[in-house]
Amino acid sequence: MPTGHLMLVLHAHLPFVRHPEDPHFLEEHWLVEAITETYIPILHRMETLANEGVRARLTMTWSPPLCEMLADPLLQERYRHRTARLLELAEQEVPAKANTPFAEAAVMYRDHLRFCLLQVERWSGNLLHWVRHLMERGVVEPITCTATHGFLPLMLTQEGRRAQIEIAVANYQKHFGKPPAGIWLAECGFVPGVDELLAEAGIRYFFVDTHGIYFGEPRPRYGVYAPVYTPSGVAVFGRDPESSRSVWSSETGYPGDPNYREFYRDLGYDGDYDYVRGFLHPDGVRRNLGLKYHKVTGKMPLHEKQAYQPTPAFGKAMEHGADFVQQRVIQARHLGEMIQRTPTIVSPYDAELFGHWWFEGPQFIESIFRAAQAGGHDLLPVTASEVLADSPVNQVVMPSASSWGDAGYNGVWLNPTNDWIYRHLHMAELRMGDLARRFPDATGNLKRALDQCARELLLAQSSDWAFIMTTGTTVPYAVRRTKDHLNRFTGLHDMILGNRIDSQAIDAIAWRDNCFSEIDYRVYR
């Protein structure tokens, strides 16, 4: 028997950002950066581990909006184009940085961008084929998320919550060829009753934050170190706070090591303007390009940061991965003595932390699995499905209302910066349910209009917009997206009730918001 189980969970998600009307739309770069810096490095390392016979198990969300973007031919082509342009700059950087402290980093960027373009071609532009390949090999267990990362606790109706879940299940089926075993509730947002909807949709497990389990009813016998079942029969896993702190903490977490790459200093700002101008957005404003040549160094002004050296930085990531495993073994031994069973340590993180924010993060993940293998049976990497198969009998607990945002409840998504959106979202939610019941068997253009109504409501419900309003980043874009989707929904709603269906208007909206081709508005009945 292993001393402990380690369940590493990565939540990969981006809001649906697709602007066919503008080939240079800035927010589309979120996807480009995530593919280059996070998804390809993680998938590559998981495949390498599998090829070498190292036991690697990763439970990983691929949210429906992210899946739709990765599978979209327009965004695939834009990724190729933008990455090829960045590669042109990286090719120039190699001779420009030769014989300087930045030479190794310049070569690394050039080689990595070449590798990314090769991998995109290997999988015919769609990285989900790679995910599915690793799923079939048993090293990655992909799970779904609420349809547009909708925050379920702040939705008004069970019909609205059910739609976010069932549309997500249908979308996963489309991309992965089978129903999902698990789901990541957006922001770990849970309220009692959601578990019943998950059971209806065939979901076997989900995740909550630590206090969602600890404050459950009755008290959990094994804390968050064993799954529990809700009364509806769906399993729940709770986040381990100790392993989370070692990565998330800005003060004591691994990513703050002085050898690691500094995120906030970039060639887009450091380079001579005439040199970088051709690689910036057409508006000419300096922005991050992704080529960063300085390391964390320490707490000092950015202009005093020292040159980044990839070799020692990646070596440090290997050390930190081994340390992470050693700490989990110590933790598992202590827990095992307390609870008299093999503890399951659930360590969930945003996927984009690894590679994008913490550049060496994918190497850290690889090192975890290598160190666990070297330790024999001290720590066994597992997926959620493996834990449930190994331990099918567990305590029944109803988790408490909770989220994993600041302070642990709804405050990030409901506060004075964003509270204005909910009266409009709730009205649209009620109207969508009314439309679905009023037109139970629509066909032709009426069905197209109703399906597009559902898409617009879902896109307006994305928790990303409320989150951005709270954090203060790209707020005008978040406000615009919320208003645009609500306005399109209202226009379609009035068109339907007024019996004046305009097929060209539907075409124009669907051209912009083309996600979820499998959608059926009747899920709102």
C-alpha positions, 0 to 999 in steps of 0.5 A: 500500500502506498503511504499516500495518494497525490492527486494533482489537478490543473484547471485549464480555462479561458473565456470565449474570446473570438473576434472574426471582425478584427484580425489583431484583437488584443484579448485573443492573445490570452489563448496564444500565450496559454497555448505556447507557455502552458498547454504545449509544455504540460502536454509535452512533459506528460507524453515524455513521462509516459514514453519513459514509463514514469507513472504520471497521472494528471486530472485536468479541466478543459473548460468548454470555452477553451475546447471551443477555441482550441478546435476553432479553425479561425483561432488555430490559423491566428495562432499559427500566424502570431506565433510565426511572427514572434518566431521571426523576432526570436530568430533575430534575437539569437544573433542580437543577444550572442555573447551577452548574459541573455544568449541562452534565453534567446536560443531557448525562446527560438527553439521553443517557438519552433517546437510549438509550431511543430506540435500544432502541425502534428495535431492538425491544429487542434491540441485537443487531439493530443489531450485525447491521445494522453487520455487514452494512454491513461496519463491525463484524465480530462474533466469538464467545467460549467459551460461558460465558467458560469458561477452557479451559486449566483444563478437564479434558477435551477434551470439556469444551473442545469443548462450550464452543466448539461451543455458542458457534458454535451460539449465534452462528449463532442470533443472527447468522444465519451461523457466526462467522469468529473467536473470542475465547478467554476471557481469551486462555487457550490451550493446544496442542490447543485449535486443533484443536477450533477447526478442527473447529468451523470457526473461522478465527482467534483471539487470544492475548497477546503472549507466546503468539506470541513463545514459540511454536514455531518463533519467529515471523518477524514477531513479533506483527505478522503472523498465523500459522497453527497446524498445524491451519490456524487463524490466530492474531493476537497483541496489540501491547504498545505500543498496549495500554500507551497505553490500559491503563496507569494511569500513562501511559495516556490515561484518566488525563487530568485532564479526563476524568470521575472514575469513583469519585465519583457522585451516589448518594453525593454527593446528599442522601439524601432526594433520591436515596433513591427511585432507589436499590435498595429496601434504601436503601444508597447505591450508584453511580447513573451520574450523575457530576459530577467530573473526574479532576483529579489525584491527590487525595482524591475530595472535592477533585475539580473539576467535570466539563466534557463539552465539553473532555473530549470534545475531549481524547478527539479529541486522544488518538485523533489522537495514538494514530493518529500513534503507530501510524503511527510504529510501523508505519513502523519495523516495516515497515522491519524486517519488510519487509511491511505490519505489522498492529497488533492492539490488543485491549481489554475493551469495557467500558473504553470508556464505563463505566470511561473515559467518553469512550472511545467518542469516542476510538474514533471519533476513531481512525477519523477521524484514520486517514481523514485520514492517507490510506494511513498507517494502514488500519483492518482486520478480521481477515478482511480481513487473512487475505484480503489475506495468505493465506500466513503462517508456521506456528507453534504458540503457547505456553500463555498468557493475558492475565491478570496474569503471563500464565498461569493465576494469576488463575483458579487461586490460593488464593482460588478453587482449591477450585472445580476439584475440583467443576468437574472432577467435573461435567465427567467426569459430563457426559461420562459422561451424554452417552455413556450416553444417546446418543439421549435424548428427552422429559423425559430430554433436557430434563434432560440439556440442563439438566445441560449448561447448569448445567455451562457456567454453573458454568464461567464464568471470571468467578466465579474472577476475582471471587474473585481480585479480591475484588469481590462475592465472596459472589455469585461463590461462590453462583453457582458452588455453585448451578450445581454443586448444580443439576447434581448434583441433575439428574445424580442424578435422571437416574441414579436414573430419577426424572425430575421435569418440574416440577423441570426447569421450575423450574431452566430458568425460572432458567437459560434460556440456550442454547435451541439446546443439545444435550447430545450435544456432550459425547460 
